[in-house]
Structure formats: C-alpha cells, structure tokens
Amino acid sequence: MTYSEEMNFESGLEEESSPYPVIFGITFTPIISGVLIGLLGVAGAAYLLLNFVMPAWETFGQKQSKQQELEGQVEQKKASLQNIDKIKAELALAKRQQSQVLAVFANEKTLDTLLIDLNRLVEAGNVQLSANAVKAKLEKFTPDSQGTQPVTDGSLGAAVDGKLKRSSTEISISGTYEQTQSILRNIERLQPLLLVKDYQSTLLAETIKEGEPTRVGPTPITTNFKLEALVPMNPQEAAAAKKEEVKK
C-alpha cells in the first residue's frame, strides 16, 4: 500500500467515525446547523410576512376604515334624529307665516264676492237715515274686461314682479263726504289687500222732482276710483308670466 492510499483510507475512517452528519462534504456541526436553521427561520418568516401577514393587515386596514366611515354615518343619523323636532317646528312656523302672508292678499273666492261685499259696505250706513237724508249708493261696478293681469311693470316694486297678478274694477259711489270717507275706510278693513287708485270726487248735481221731499244735510258727491285686488300667482302662472316677459 502506498502512502497516498494510506492517507485516504485514514480520512475515510475519520469521516465514518464523525458523530455529525456530512452532506455534500459539509459536516453539519451544531454551529453550522444552528446558522442554517436560523436562516431558514428568517426566510420562512419573510415568506409568511409577504404572503399572509401583509395582505391580512391591508384587509384589516380597509375594514377599519369602513367601520369608521359607518360609525360617522351613524353619528350623523343620530344628530339628524335629535334635530328632527327642531326642523319640524321651523317648518310648521314657516307654513304658518306663509299662510298669514297669503291671507293678506285676495283670491278667486274673494274676487267673486267683491261686488256683494262692496255693496254691503255702501248700504250699511243707510240703515238709520231718515227718508229725506242723502243716502250712499253704489253707482258703478265694472271689472276690467281683460280679467286678472300679471304685475310686471315694477309699480309695486321689482321684488313682486312676476309673483302677483292684479284684478282692476272701476267703481263709482255717491253720497256725502262723510259717507264716502267711511266707505273707503271700511274697504281698507276688508280681508283681501285692495288698492284704491285714480281717486276723483265731484259735486253731484241733483234734480228734485215735484212732490219729492226736500233733502236735508250735506250736498252729495260722486266719487270715482279704481279698485285693484292683488292675487298671488301659482308656480304655473309665474312661469307663464316670465315666459311672456322674455318674449317682449
């Protein structure tokens, strides 16, 4: 046996007699094994972090954001429910105020009874008068042939243009000055908003027929004026009036 063969034989005996595993000529001593196990642990942890932990964390973050959003919506709902009574009260107040404002103006019903109401006011002062006293009388009641017309001329202020319509009636009454003033004051007390325009009074030339008693008291006068009733326009009428104004 040569020297080299003897050395190889002795190396083989040493490898076979080693207590640690040998793979690919590497003896896995405790130190080497610990290092390799540590590296495998790090690699495994990185793999779990990238493939399981990070996606799960992102999903958690999304769910948390969604939860916060829903909680915010719930708080808003609660606040709305707490304020609902206040909102209802404000709405009811606004409706009452609107009704009060609308009650000031005329409507189709008050226009239909305007002649009756006006004649009642004129005749009311004649009840306790003597037979030969001057009595008030409604001489003329002529509504405008065009009917109600939208207010667009700025005569009542630009703020109401296209929101109101007017109904005009030519009125003529006869009676004493005091009777005339009383009638006009009573017209102002009527429920609908009525405007007296183009007021003009003249002395009434009376012709006393033979056999009639001589009238006593102040000389009667004839009073002519235009009575305008203002009516709020509904949304359809307001839109139509605006369209007509644009055409002009």
ROGU-170386 format. One record per residue (C-alpha): residue in three letters; x, y, z; residue number from 0. Coordinates in steps of 0.001 Angstrom, whole numbers, plus 524288, in hexadecimal, padded with zeros to 5 digits. Layout:
REM ROGU-170386
+-----+-------+-------+-------+-----+
!  aa !     x !     y !     z !   i !
+-----+-------+-------+-------+-----+
! ALA !     X !     Y !     Z ! NUM !
...
+-----+-------+-------+-------+-----+
***
This chain:
REM ROGU-170386
+-----+-------+-------+-------+-----+
!  aa !     x !     y !     z !   i !
+-----+-------+-------+-------+-----+
! MET ! 80000 ! 80000 ! 80000 !   0 !
! THR ! 80535 ! 80D48 ! 7FC40 !   1 !
! TYR ! 80595 ! 8190D ! 8051B !   2 !
! SER ! 7FA99 ! 82046 ! 7FE09 !   3 !
! GLU ! 7F18A ! 814BA ! 7FE9C !   4 !
! GLU ! 7F473 ! 81399 ! 80CF6 !   5 !
! MET ! 7F0DC ! 821E6 ! 80F52 !   6 !
! ASN ! 7E401 ! 8206F ! 807EA !   7 !
! PHE ! 7E0AC ! 81475 ! 80F9A !   8 !
! GLU ! 7E33D ! 81BA3 ! 81C36 !   9 !
! SER ! 7DA9F ! 82751 ! 817BE !  10 !
! GLY ! 7CFA4 ! 81E03 ! 814B3 !  11 !
! LEU ! 7D0D5 ! 8181E ! 82219 !  12 !
! GLU ! 7D01F ! 825A4 ! 8282C !  13 !
! GLU ! 7C3CC ! 82937 ! 82021 !  14 !
! GLU ! 7BD32 ! 81C8A ! 823AC !  15 !
! SER ! 7C078 ! 81E81 ! 831C7 !  16 !
! SER ! 7BB61 ! 82D1A ! 8322A !  17 !
! PRO ! 7AF3B ! 82EB5 ! 83AED !  18 !
! TYR ! 7A974 ! 839E6 ! 83256 !  19 !
! PRO ! 7A291 ! 8380C ! 82556 !  20 !
! VAL ! 7AA16 ! 83B1A ! 8190E !  21 !
! ILE ! 7A2DC ! 84008 ! 80CDE !  22 !
! PHE ! 7AA03 ! 843B5 ! 8007C !  23 !
! GLY ! 7B6AB ! 842E4 ! 807FE !  24 !
! ILE ! 7B1A6 ! 84C75 ! 81254 !  25 !
! THR ! 7B17C ! 847C7 ! 82038 !  26 !
! PHE ! 7A587 ! 84D4F ! 8270F !  27 !
! THR ! 7AB01 ! 85093 ! 8342A !  28 !
! PRO ! 7A1EC ! 8570B ! 83E2F !  29 !
! ILE ! 7A6B6 ! 86482 ! 83A7B !  30 !
! ILE ! 7A488 ! 86275 ! 82BEA !  31 !
! SER ! 79763 ! 85C2B ! 82E54 !  32 !
! GLY ! 79331 ! 8677C ! 8370E !  33 !
! VAL ! 796FC ! 8716F ! 82CB8 !  34 !
! LEU ! 78F99 ! 86A11 ! 8222C !  35 !
! ILE ! 78393 ! 8688F ! 82AB5 !  36 !
! GLY ! 78415 ! 87710 ! 82DC1 !  37 !
! LEU ! 784D4 ! 87A76 ! 81F5C !  38 !
! LEU ! 7796F ! 87185 ! 81C5E !  39 !
! GLY ! 771B1 ! 877FC ! 8274A !  40 !
! VAL ! 77453 ! 8857C ! 821D6 !  41 !
! ALA ! 7708F ! 88121 ! 81416 !  42 !
! GLY ! 76431 ! 87AC3 ! 8192B !  43 !
! ALA ! 7607E ! 886C4 ! 820E1 !  44 !
! ALA ! 7628B ! 88F58 ! 814F0 !  45 !
! TYR ! 75A3A ! 8863E ! 80CC6 !  46 !
! LEU ! 74F38 ! 8867F ! 816BC !  47 !
! LEU ! 75040 ! 89544 ! 817F7 !  48 !
! LEU ! 74F36 ! 89788 ! 8094B !  49 !
! ASN ! 744E8 ! 88D65 ! 80624 !  50 !
! PHE ! 73C40 ! 88D1E ! 81226 !  51 !
! VAL ! 73EE0 ! 897DD ! 81BFE !  52 !
! MET ! 73F71 ! 8A3AC ! 812C9 !  53 !
! PRO ! 73306 ! 8A058 ! 80B16 !  54 !
! ALA ! 72C08 ! 89DA3 ! 817DA !  55 !
! TRP ! 730B8 ! 8AABA ! 81D57 !  56 !
! GLU ! 72C33 ! 8B20F ! 8113B !  57 !
! THR ! 71EF4 ! 8AB8D ! 8122D !  58 !
! PHE ! 71E55 ! 8AF32 ! 82086 !  59 !
! GLY ! 72186 ! 8BD57 ! 81D4B !  60 !
! GLN ! 716D5 ! 8BDCB ! 812F5 !  61 !
! LYS ! 70CFD ! 8B7E5 ! 81C59 !  62 !
! GLN ! 710EA ! 8C184 ! 826D9 !  63 !
! SER ! 70F26 ! 8CD10 ! 81D8A !  64 !
! LYS ! 701E0 ! 8C7DC ! 81994 !  65 !
! GLN ! 6FE25 ! 8C64B ! 827CE !  66 !
! GLN ! 70211 ! 8D453 ! 82AD3 !  67 !
! GLU ! 6FA4F ! 8D921 ! 81F14 !  68 !
! LEU ! 6EE41 ! 8D1A6 ! 8237D !  69 !
! GLU ! 6EFDC ! 8D6AF ! 83156 !  70 !
! GLY ! 6F06F ! 8E48E ! 82BF0 !  71 !
! GLN ! 6E3EA ! 8E237 ! 8244A !  72 !
! VAL ! 6DD5F ! 8DCE4 ! 83081 !  73 !
! GLU ! 6E155 ! 8E910 ! 83826 !  74 !
! GLN ! 6DBED ! 8F1B6 ! 82D5E !  75 !
! LYS ! 6CF36 ! 8EA22 ! 82DA1 !  76 !
! LYS ! 6CE72 ! 8EBC2 ! 83C4C !  77 !
! ALA ! 6D0BC ! 8FA67 ! 83B0B !  78 !
! SER ! 6C62E ! 8FB32 ! 830A5 !  79 !
! LEU ! 6BC9C ! 8F3EE ! 8393B !  80 !
! GLN ! 6BFAE ! 8FCFD ! 84487 !  81 !
! ASN ! 6BD1C ! 908F1 ! 83BFC !  82 !
! ILE ! 6B105 ! 903A4 ! 8353B !  83 !
! ASP ! 6A7C3 ! 909B1 ! 83F3A !  84 !
! LYS ! 6AE43 ! 916E9 ! 83D71 !  85 !
! ILE ! 6AD65 ! 915C4 ! 82EA8 !  86 !
! LYS ! 69EFE ! 911F3 ! 82F72 !  87 !
! ALA ! 69C37 ! 91DA2 ! 83833 !  88 !
! GLU ! 6A336 ! 926EE ! 82ED8 !  89 !
! LEU ! 69BCA ! 9212A ! 82350 !  90 !
! ALA ! 68EC2 ! 922C0 ! 82A4C !  91 !
! LEU ! 6922C ! 930E6 ! 82DAF !  92 !
! ALA ! 695E3 ! 933C9 ! 81F8F !  93 !
! LYS ! 688EF ! 92E17 ! 81AD0 !  94 !
! ARG ! 68147 ! 93654 ! 8249B !  95 !
! GLN ! 68879 ! 942A1 ! 8208D !  96 !
! GLN ! 68611 ! 93F97 ! 81237 !  97 !
! SER ! 67792 ! 93D8C ! 814E6 !  98 !
! GLN ! 676FF ! 94A89 ! 81C33 !  99 !
! VAL ! 67D7A ! 9519A ! 810E0 ! 100 !
! LEU ! 6749C ! 94B3D ! 806C9 ! 101 !
! ALA ! 668A9 ! 94EC7 ! 80EEB ! 102 !
! VAL ! 66BDC ! 95D27 ! 80CBB ! 103 !
! PHE ! 669ED ! 95BBC ! 7FE19 ! 104 !
! ALA ! 65DA0 ! 95918 ! 7F675 ! 105 !
! ASN ! 65A01 ! 94C2A ! 7F03B ! 106 !
! GLU ! 65039 ! 9476F ! 7E650 ! 107 !
! LYS ! 645B2 ! 945F9 ! 7F0B0 ! 108 !
! THR ! 6470F ! 953D6 ! 7F5F3 ! 109 !
! LEU ! 646E9 ! 95933 ! 7E816 ! 110 !
! ASP ! 63A18 ! 95233 ! 7E573 ! 111 !
! THR ! 633B5 ! 95872 ! 7F167 ! 112 !
! LEU ! 639E9 ! 965E7 ! 7EFFA ! 113 !
! LEU ! 62D91 ! 96C08 ! 7EA3D ! 114 !
! ILE ! 62536 ! 966B9 ! 7F547 ! 115 !
! ASP ! 62EEF ! 96B19 ! 7FFA3 ! 116 !
! LEU ! 63045 ! 978B1 ! 7F9F9 ! 117 !
! ASN ! 62189 ! 97A9A ! 7F89C ! 118 !
! ARG ! 61FD9 ! 97621 ! 806B7 ! 119 !
! LEU ! 629AD ! 98069 ! 80B3E ! 120 !
! VAL ! 62298 ! 98B1C ! 803B1 ! 121 !
! GLU ! 6151C ! 9877C ! 808AD ! 122 !
! ALA ! 61974 ! 9856C ! 816C5 ! 123 !
! GLY ! 619A5 ! 99419 ! 81966 ! 124 !
! ASN ! 60BDE ! 9963D ! 81436 ! 125 !
! VAL ! 604AC ! 98E04 ! 81E32 ! 126 !
! GLN ! 601E8 ! 99883 ! 8285B ! 127 !
! LEU ! 6003F ! 9A3FA ! 81F12 ! 128 !
! SER ! 5F358 ! 9AB10 ! 81D88 ! 129 !
! ALA ! 5EBBE ! 9AA3D ! 810EB ! 130 !
! ASN ! 5EFF3 ! 9B7B2 ! 80C30 ! 131 !
! ALA ! 5FE5A ! 9B639 ! 80FE2 ! 132 !
! VAL ! 6090E ! 9B48A ! 805BE ! 133 !
! LYS ! 60BE0 ! 9A60D ! 8045C ! 134 !
! ALA ! 61819 ! 99FCC ! 7FF12 ! 135 !
! LYS ! 616D2 ! 997BE ! 7F2C3 ! 136 !
! LEU ! 61F71 ! 98EFD ! 7EA8A ! 137 !
! GLU ! 61DF2 ! 99502 ! 7DD11 ! 138 !
! LYS ! 627D4 ! 98D2C ! 7D543 ! 139 !
! PHE ! 62F10 ! 98057 ! 7D67E ! 140 !
! THR ! 6364E ! 97CC4 ! 7C9F4 ! 141 !
! PRO ! 6411D ! 97278 ! 7CA7A ! 142 !
! ASP ! 64BFE ! 97371 ! 7C073 ! 143 !
! SER ! 64844 ! 96BE1 ! 7B444 ! 144 !
! GLN ! 65601 ! 965EE ! 7B3A5 ! 145 !
! GLY ! 65443 ! 95F4F ! 7C0CC ! 146 !
! THR ! 65FD5 ! 95D4B ! 7C9C9 ! 147 !
! GLN ! 66CE5 ! 9618F ! 7C436 ! 148 !
! PRO ! 67AAC ! 95E5A ! 7C91D ! 149 !
! VAL ! 681FC ! 9696C ! 7CFCC ! 150 !
! THR ! 68E6D ! 96B93 ! 7C7E7 ! 151 !
! ASP ! 68F93 ! 97A5D ! 7C6F8 ! 152 !
! GLY ! 696CE ! 97CBB ! 7D3C4 ! 153 !
! SER ! 68BAE ! 98526 ! 7D8F9 ! 154 !
! LEU ! 68B64 ! 97D38 ! 7E59C ! 155 !
! GLY ! 69A0C ! 97B2B ! 7E644 ! 156 !
! ALA ! 6A2F0 ! 97287 ! 7DE42 ! 157 !
! ALA ! 6A2C0 ! 96810 ! 7E8E2 ! 158 !
! VAL ! 694A0 ! 96447 ! 7E5E3 ! 159 !
! ASP ! 6954C ! 96516 ! 7D720 ! 160 !
! GLY ! 6910A ! 95811 ! 7D196 ! 161 !
! LYS ! 68C0B ! 95373 ! 7DEDB ! 162 !
! LEU ! 67F17 ! 95ACE ! 7DFF6 ! 163 !
! LYS ! 673BD ! 95D6E ! 7D6E7 ! 164 !
! ARG ! 669D8 ! 96878 ! 7D7EA ! 165 !
! SER ! 65B50 ! 96945 ! 7D58C ! 166 !
! SER ! 65674 ! 9771D ! 7D2BD ! 167 !
! THR ! 64887 ! 97BFF ! 7D454 ! 168 !
! GLU ! 642FC ! 98977 ! 7D142 ! 169 !
! ILE ! 63AD7 ! 98E28 ! 7DCCD ! 170 !
! SER ! 631A2 ! 999A4 ! 7DE26 ! 171 !
! ILE ! 62A39 ! 99CFA ! 7EA9C ! 172 !
! SER ! 621B6 ! 9A872 ! 7EE6D ! 173 !
! GLY ! 61F25 ! 9ADF7 ! 7FC01 ! 174 !
! THR ! 623CC ! 9B864 ! 8053E ! 175 !
! TYR ! 63209 ! 9BAD1 ! 807D2 ! 176 !
! GLU ! 63106 ! 9B432 ! 8152B ! 177 !
! GLN ! 62A33 ! 9A864 ! 80F46 ! 178 !
! THR ! 6347D ! 9A749 ! 804B8 ! 179 !
! GLN ! 63F93 ! 9A7DA ! 80E87 ! 180 !
! SER ! 638EF ! 99D85 ! 816EC ! 181 !
! ILE ! 6375A ! 99492 ! 80B3F ! 182 !
! LEU ! 645AD ! 995F6 ! 8077C ! 183 !
! ARG ! 64A02 ! 9930C ! 8156B ! 184 !
! ASN ! 64187 ! 986DE ! 81592 ! 185 !
! ILE ! 64760 ! 9828A ! 8089A ! 186 !
! GLU ! 654C2 ! 98320 ! 80F08 ! 187 !
! ARG ! 64FC5 ! 979FD ! 819B3 ! 188 !
! LEU ! 64B98 ! 96F88 ! 81032 ! 189 !
! GLN ! 6538B ! 9630F ! 810FF ! 190 !
! PRO ! 659DE ! 96374 ! 8036F ! 191 !
! LEU ! 66416 ! 96DA0 ! 80051 ! 192 !
! LEU ! 65D27 ! 977E1 ! 7F7FB ! 193 !
! LEU ! 66385 ! 983E3 ! 7F216 ! 194 !
! VAL ! 65BCE ! 99051 ! 7EF2C ! 195 !
! LYS ! 66125 ! 9977C ! 7E358 ! 196 !
! ASP ! 65D20 ! 9A2F6 ! 7DAB8 ! 197 !
! TYR ! 65458 ! 9A8C6 ! 7E541 ! 198 !
! GLN ! 64BCB ! 9B40F ! 7E0B4 ! 199 !
! SER ! 63FEC ! 9BA9E ! 7E6FF ! 200 !
! THR ! 6364E ! 9C46A ! 7E12E ! 201 !
! LEU ! 62A1C ! 9CB1D ! 7E633 ! 202 !
! LEU ! 61DC6 ! 9C408 ! 7E258 ! 203 !
! ALA ! 613E3 ! 9CCC1 ! 7DB87 ! 204 !
! GLU ! 606C6 ! 9C824 ! 7E072 ! 205 !
! THR ! 5F9BD ! 9CA83 ! 7DA03 ! 206 !
! ILE ! 5EE91 ! 9CA62 ! 7E3C2 ! 207 !
! LYS ! 5E217 ! 9C5A1 ! 7DDBE ! 208 !
! GLU ! 5D518 ! 9CBB2 ! 7E123 ! 209 !
! GLY ! 5CEF6 ! 9C55D ! 7ECE8 ! 210 !
! GLU ! 5DBAC ! 9BFB7 ! 7F226 ! 211 !
! PRO ! 5DFD4 ! 9C413 ! 7FFC2 ! 212 !
! THR ! 5EABF ! 9CDD3 ! 8005A ! 213 !
! ARG ! 5F770 ! 9C73F ! 80401 ! 214 !
! VAL ! 5FE1A ! 9CB94 ! 81037 ! 215 !
! GLY ! 60C4B ! 9CAFD ! 81407 ! 216 !
! PRO ! 61910 ! 9CCD2 ! 80C9A ! 217 !
! THR ! 61981 ! 9CD5E ! 7FDE7 ! 218 !
! PRO ! 61C36 ! 9BFE1 ! 7F7F7 ! 219 !
! ILE ! 62850 ! 9BD47 ! 7EFF2 ! 220 !
! THR ! 62BCC ! 9B324 ! 7E5B5 ! 221 !
! THR ! 63892 ! 9ABFF ! 7E7A7 ! 222 !
! ASN ! 63F55 ! 9A406 ! 7DD1E ! 223 !
! PHE ! 64B26 ! 99B6C ! 7DF60 ! 224 !
! LYS ! 651A9 ! 98F0C ! 7DAF5 ! 225 !
! LEU ! 65203 ! 983C8 ! 7E48C ! 226 !
! GLU ! 65D2B ! 97A2C ! 7E2A6 ! 227 !
! ALA ! 65D82 ! 96CD9 ! 7E921 ! 228 !
! LEU ! 66ABE ! 965F8 ! 7E9DB ! 229 !
! VAL ! 66B26 ! 9573A ! 7E87C ! 230 !
! PRO ! 67752 ! 94E92 ! 7EA2E ! 231 !
! MET ! 67ACA ! 946F0 ! 7DDF3 ! 232 !
! ASN ! 67C4B ! 93844 ! 7DE8D ! 233 !
! PRO ! 68904 ! 9324B ! 7D949 ! 234 !
! GLN ! 68301 ! 92F51 ! 7CBFD ! 235 !
! GLU ! 67DFA ! 93D35 ! 7CA54 ! 236 !
! ALA ! 68B01 ! 942E5 ! 7CECB ! 237 !
! ALA ! 69246 ! 93AA5 ! 7C4D2 ! 238 !
! ALA ! 688E8 ! 93EAE ! 7B9F4 ! 239 !
! ALA ! 68A1F ! 94D17 ! 7BD9C ! 240 !
! LYS ! 698E9 ! 94C37 ! 7BD74 ! 241 !
! LYS ! 69889 ! 945C0 ! 7B02B ! 242 !
! GLU ! 68FD3 ! 95082 ! 7AABB ! 243 !
! GLU ! 698AC ! 95B04 ! 7B05F ! 244 !
! VAL ! 6A47F ! 954D7 ! 7A9AF ! 245 !
! LYS ! 69D4D ! 9551E ! 79CA5 ! 246 !
! LYS ! 69B3B ! 963BC ! 79E06 ! 247 !
+-----+-------+-------+-------+-----+
***
